[in-house]
Amino acid sequence: MAVIEDLEQLPIFAGVEHAELSKLAKYAEEVDVPAGTELTHQGRVEGPVYVVLSGWFAVERDGRSVDTIGPGGIFGEIAAIDGGPRTATGRAVQDSRVIAISPRQFNDVLDASSGLRERVMAEMERRLAQIDAGS
């Protein structure tokens, strides 16, 4: 399955057992995203976690870019973990490809992999600090 192979290549998923990645991939989908497309919308309670395979996304808060996420990065994880609204809008700045993962499956894999949870939480804290600094 291509999704599993793509996930295995990403540093954030290093050390996650193949069985856990298989569970994640079962409910994940690779999606082509045209430039300009918004995948997340600040303030909304919505959808998946996204893992960037190629391309770049601007993370925007209140209409201003506060971060960029490229290949190997994730976004949408903050709302998936805390169950709240999106903290920012994620917009493709070029044609991109992502893996979309349901929040439930994402959290199930985090629960099963403490190493992945630590990496995701560290990235989430970094991003929140950067978003807050840019606001």
Number of C-alpha atoms within 10 A of each C-alpha: 8 10 18 18 13 16 23 17 12 15 12 20 20 13 11 18 13 14 11 17 18 17 15 22 24 14 14 21 16 18 14 14 19 15 15 14 15 16 19 25 20 17 15 14 14 18 17 21 26 25 25 24 22 18 20 22 29 21 26 22 21 12 10 14 18 19 17 16 21 16 16 18 19 22 26 26 22 23 22 23 17 9 12 13 17 23 22 27 23 27 23 22 19 16 15 20 20 23 20 24 24 18 21 15 20 22 17 14 21 20 12 13 16 12 16 19 17 13 16 20 16 12 18 18 13 12 19 17 11 13 19 12 9 13 11
